[in-house]
Amino acid sequence: MKTLLKRYAGVLIAAAAFTAFLILLPQWRGKALDSIGYQARTMLLVIPPIFILLGLLDVWVPREKMIRYMGPGSGIKGTVLAFLLGSFAAGPLYGAFPFAAVLMKKGASFPNILIFIGAWSTTKIPMLLFEISALGLRFALARLAIDIAGIAIIAWAIQAAVSKQEIERLYGAAEKID
Amino acid sequence: MDTLILYGIAAVGLAISWIKNREKTRTALKKALKAFEGILPQFLVVLALVAAVLAVLDTAFISRTLGASSGFWGILGASLVGAVTLIPGFIAFPVAASLMREGAGATQIAAFVSSLMMVGIVTLPMEMKYFGKRVSLLRNGLAWLFSLAAAFFVGWVVSL
C-alpha cells in the first residue's frame, strides 16, 4: 500500500497541479479538458498493441539470439537491425521506451538501443510517406537524410558522455522488468 | 493509419504465438499487462502535462508562431514549440503544409517537424523511468540542438 502510494505520488501532484490549472486559468479550461480526453483516447488506443508486441518479444526471443543479433559484438549488422526495427515501428515515441527496455533486458547493446530510439523518432516509414505527400519529396528526403546523420551523432555523443556505471545501472533496472 | 498497422502487426503476432504455444502467449499477455502497469504512473503524469501544454499551445498558437516569425528567432521559436508539444504526424504535417503554402519558411517548418519528432519534453517522465535522468536529458538536449542544424540543412536543400 505504501509503495503504491509512493509510486503514484507523482500522479497525485500532477492531478493537483492540473486541477489548479483548471481553476486558476479558466480561459484554457475547456481546451485543457478537451485535450486530456483526446490525448487519453489516443494514448489508450496506441498502447495495447505496443505492449502486446513487447510481451511477445520478451517471451519468444531468447536472450542468446538477441545478443548475437544486437549485442555488443553484433557490429554493423546490429546497427542496421536496430535502425530497421525502429523504422518499421509505428506509433509515438513514448511507445519506444518500454520496448527499448525489453531489448536492453534481452542484451541489445546500448548504442543499438540509442539507434533504435532515434529511428523510431524520425525515420518511421508510414510517417515518411505522409510527410512526402504533405511537405514534398525534397523536404522529406532532406529531413530524412540529415536526421539519419543526427541519430548516429546523438547515439555516439550519449555513449561517449555517459559513464559505464550509469549504463550498467540502466541495464540492471531493465533486467528487473518481469 | 499508424495505429491500424500497429494493430495489424500485433494481431498477426498474437495469432501465430497462440497457434504455436498457448501457454507462452498467456505469459506474453501477462507481461504486457505488467509492463503497462509499471509505466502507468508516469503515463498519467504525462497525460496531465500534455493536456495543459496543448491547451495553451494550440494549433492556432503554433500557426502564429511558425507563420509570423522569421529569421533565427523564428527558427528557435519553432524548434521550442516542437520540443514541448506532442502532436501526431497526421495532424502536424497538414498544418505545416498549409503554413508553407501561406509563406512560412521551410527552415522554420523543418525546425518544428524535426524537434517535434525527436524531442519530447512532456514525455520526459516516461523516458526517465527507463533511461534515467542523465541519458534522457542528454538525448533531448542533443536532439533539440540537432533539430536546429537539421532545419538549416532542410531549408538550404529546399531553396536549391
Chai-1 contact restraints between the chains, C-beta under 6 A:
chainA,res_idxA,chainB,res_idxB,connection_type,confidence,min_distance_angstrom,max_distance_angstrom,comment,restraint_id
A,R7,B,P41,contact,1.0,0.0,6.0,A-B,restraint_1
A,Y8,B,P41,contact,1.0,0.0,6.0,A-B,restraint_2
A,G10,B,P41,contact,1.0,0.0,6.0,A-B,restraint_3
A,G10,B,V45,contact,1.0,0.0,6.0,A-B,restraint_4
A,V11,B,P41,contact,1.0,0.0,6.0,A-B,restraint_5
A,V11,B,L44,contact,1.0,0.0,6.0,A-B,restraint_6
A,V11,B,V45,contact,1.0,0.0,6.0,A-B,restraint_7
A,A14,B,V45,contact,1.0,0.0,6.0,A-B,restraint_8
A,A14,B,A48,contact,1.0,0.0,6.0,A-B,restraint_9
A,F18,B,A48,contact,1.0,0.0,6.0,A-B,restraint_10
A,F21,B,A52,contact,1.0,0.0,6.0,A-B,restraint_11
A,W28,B,A55,contact,1.0,0.0,6.0,A-B,restraint_12
A,W28,B,V56,contact,1.0,0.0,6.0,A-B,restraint_13
A,K31,B,A55,contact,1.0,0.0,6.0,A-B,restraint_14
A,A32,B,A51,contact,1.0,0.0,6.0,A-B,restraint_15
A,A32,B,A52,contact,1.0,0.0,6.0,A-B,restraint_16
A,A32,B,A55,contact,1.0,0.0,6.0,A-B,restraint_17
A,S35,B,A51,contact,1.0,0.0,6.0,A-B,restraint_18
A,S35,B,L54,contact,1.0,0.0,6.0,A-B,restraint_19
A,S35,B,A55,contact,1.0,0.0,6.0,A-B,restraint_20
A,I36,B,A51,contact,1.0,0.0,6.0,A-B,restraint_21
A,Q39,B,L47,contact,1.0,0.0,6.0,A-B,restraint_22
A,Q39,B,V50,contact,1.0,0.0,6.0,A-B,restraint_23
A,Q39,B,A51,contact,1.0,0.0,6.0,A-B,restraint_24
A,A40,B,L47,contact,1.0,0.0,6.0,A-B,restraint_25
A,L45,B,T3,contact,1.0,0.0,6.0,A-B,restraint_26
A,V46,B,T3,contact,1.0,0.0,6.0,A-B,restraint_27
A,P49,B,L6,contact,1.0,0.0,6.0,A-B,restraint_28
A,P49,B,Y7,contact,1.0,0.0,6.0,A-B,restraint_29
A,P49,B,A10,contact,1.0,0.0,6.0,A-B,restraint_30
A,F51,B,A32,contact,1.0,0.0,6.0,A-B,restraint_31
A,F51,B,A35,contact,1.0,0.0,6.0,A-B,restraint_32
A,F51,B,F36,contact,1.0,0.0,6.0,A-B,restraint_33
A,I52,B,A10,contact,1.0,0.0,6.0,A-B,restraint_34
A,I52,B,A32,contact,1.0,0.0,6.0,A-B,restraint_35
A,L53,B,A10,contact,1.0,0.0,6.0,A-B,restraint_36
A,G55,B,A28,contact,1.0,0.0,6.0,A-B,restraint_37
A,G55,B,L29,contact,1.0,0.0,6.0,A-B,restraint_38
A,G55,B,K31,contact,1.0,0.0,6.0,A-B,restraint_39
A,G55,B,A32,contact,1.0,0.0,6.0,A-B,restraint_40
A,L56,B,G13,contact,1.0,0.0,6.0,A-B,restraint_41
A,L56,B,S17,contact,1.0,0.0,6.0,A-B,restraint_42
A,L56,B,A28,contact,1.0,0.0,6.0,A-B,restraint_43
A,D58,B,K31,contact,1.0,0.0,6.0,A-B,restraint_44
A,V59,B,K24,contact,1.0,0.0,6.0,A-B,restraint_45
A,V59,B,T27,contact,1.0,0.0,6.0,A-B,restraint_46
A,V59,B,A28,contact,1.0,0.0,6.0,A-B,restraint_47
A,A90,B,D2,contact,1.0,0.0,6.0,A-B,restraint_48
A,A90,B,I5,contact,1.0,0.0,6.0,A-B,restraint_49
A,A90,B,L6,contact,1.0,0.0,6.0,A-B,restraint_50
A,G91,B,L6,contact,1.0,0.0,6.0,A-B,restraint_51
A,L93,B,G120,contact,1.0,0.0,6.0,A-B,restraint_52
A,Y94,B,T123,contact,1.0,0.0,6.0,A-B,restraint_53
A,Y94,B,M126,contact,1.0,0.0,6.0,A-B,restraint_54
A,F97,B,M126,contact,1.0,0.0,6.0,A-B,restraint_55
A,F97,B,E127,contact,1.0,0.0,6.0,A-B,restraint_56
A,F97,B,Y130,contact,1.0,0.0,6.0,A-B,restraint_57
A,P98,B,A35,contact,1.0,0.0,6.0,A-B,restraint_58
A,P98,B,I39,contact,1.0,0.0,6.0,A-B,restraint_59
A,A101,B,Y130,contact,1.0,0.0,6.0,A-B,restraint_60
A,S121,B,M117,contact,1.0,0.0,6.0,A-B,restraint_61
A,S121,B,M118,contact,1.0,0.0,6.0,A-B,restraint_62
A,T122,B,M117,contact,1.0,0.0,6.0,A-B,restraint_63
A,T122,B,M118,contact,1.0,0.0,6.0,A-B,restraint_64
A,P126,B,D2,contact,1.0,0.0,6.0,A-B,restraint_65
A,M127,B,G89,contact,1.0,0.0,6.0,A-B,restraint_66
A,F130,B,G89,contact,1.0,0.0,6.0,A-B,restraint_67
A,F130,B,F93,contact,1.0,0.0,6.0,A-B,restraint_68
A,E131,B,F93,contact,1.0,0.0,6.0,A-B,restraint_69
A,A134,B,F93,contact,1.0,0.0,6.0,A-B,restraint_70
A,A134,B,P94,contact,1.0,0.0,6.0,A-B,restraint_71
A,A134,B,A97,contact,1.0,0.0,6.0,A-B,restraint_72
A,L135,B,A97,contact,1.0,0.0,6.0,A-B,restraint_73
A,R138,B,V158,contact,1.0,0.0,6.0,A-B,restraint_74
A,F139,B,V158,contact,1.0,0.0,6.0,A-B,restraint_75
A,A142,B,V154,contact,1.0,0.0,6.0,A-B,restraint_76
A,A142,B,V157,contact,1.0,0.0,6.0,A-B,restraint_77
A,R143,B,A110,contact,1.0,0.0,6.0,A-B,restraint_78
A,R143,B,V154,contact,1.0,0.0,6.0,A-B,restraint_79
A,I146,B,A150,contact,1.0,0.0,6.0,A-B,restraint_80
A,I146,B,F153,contact,1.0,0.0,6.0,A-B,restraint_81
A,G150,B,F146,contact,1.0,0.0,6.0,A-B,restraint_82
A,I154,B,L142,contact,1.0,0.0,6.0,A-B,restraint_83
A,I154,B,A143,contact,1.0,0.0,6.0,A-B,restraint_84
A,A157,B,L142,contact,1.0,0.0,6.0,A-B,restraint_85
A,I158,B,L138,contact,1.0,0.0,6.0,A-B,restraint_86
A,I158,B,R139,contact,1.0,0.0,6.0,A-B,restraint_87
A,V162,B,V135,contact,1.0,0.0,6.0,A-B,restraint_88
A,E166,B,R134,contact,1.0,0.0,6.0,A-B,restraint_89
A,L170,B,G132,contact,1.0,0.0,6.0,A-B,restraint_90
A,D178,B,K34,contact,1.0,0.0,6.0,A-B,restraint_91
